[in-house]
């Protein structure tokens, strides 16, 4: 399984040592099948770190509806798996984070959502 996935304007990678999955850039993949490697990367992180996974989206500028669907399905999967600790990091510099990411917390109440200002 890939731990680093790159496209023309995006990158997703899993840092096992930091228990973190990072997504950054602009994701405009065509459908959920195109997002399957991203979903698999998230699931791999969850399997290894059920109590302390971090999903870092602070550098994720754009995610289309197919990508948002992958994140919501992942949140539901985490809840059903019995995961006890997951943190999602967003940024106040990316307007859609404040609007869309709270949905993940509604789907998985144990999820900690932190939408932070950009680092100085």
ChimeraX attribute file (.defattr): number of C-alpha atoms within 10 A of each C-alpha:
attribute: neighborCount
match mode: 1-to-1
recipient: residues
	/A:1	7
	/A:2	12
	/A:3	17
	/A:4	15
	/A:5	14
	/A:6	12
	/A:7	12
	/A:8	8
	/A:9	10
	/A:10	17
	/A:11	18
	/A:12	23
	/A:13	19
	/A:14	22
	/A:15	13
	/A:16	14
	/A:17	6
	/A:18	11
	/A:19	18
	/A:20	22
	/A:21	25
	/A:22	20
	/A:23	24
	/A:24	19
	/A:25	19
	/A:26	17
	/A:27	23
	/A:28	17
	/A:29	15
	/A:30	12
	/A:31	14
	/A:32	16
	/A:33	12
	/A:34	13
	/A:35	17
	/A:36	13
	/A:37	17
	/A:38	25
	/A:39	18
	/A:40	15
	/A:41	21
	/A:42	27
	/A:43	17
	/A:44	17
	/A:45	23
	/A:46	25
	/A:47	14
	/A:48	12
	/A:49	19
	/A:50	17
	/A:51	15
	/A:52	17
	/A:53	24
	/A:54	25
	/A:55	21
	/A:56	19
	/A:57	22
	/A:58	24
	/A:59	19
	/A:60	21
	/A:61	18
	/A:62	19
	/A:63	19
	/A:64	13
	/A:65	15
	/A:66	18
	/A:67	22
	/A:68	18
	/A:69	15
	/A:70	19
	/A:71	19
	/A:72	20
	/A:73	15
	/A:74	20
	/A:75	24
	/A:76	16
	/A:77	16
	/A:78	23
	/A:79	18
	/A:80	10
	/A:81	12
	/A:82	11
	/A:83	20
	/A:84	16
	/A:85	17
	/A:86	24
	/A:87	18
	/A:88	21
	/A:89	19
	/A:90	24
	/A:91	21
	/A:92	14
	/A:93	15
	/A:94	19
	/A:95	12
	/A:96	15
	/A:97	21
	/A:98	17
	/A:99	9
	/A:100	11
	/A:101	20
	/A:102	17
	/A:103	15
	/A:104	21
	/A:105	17
	/A:106	13
	/A:107	17
	/A:108	21
	/A:109	13
	/A:110	18
	/A:111	22
	/A:112	16
	/A:113	19
	/A:114	17
	/A:115	19
	/A:116	15
	/A:117	12
	/A:118	12
	/A:119	6
	/A:120	3
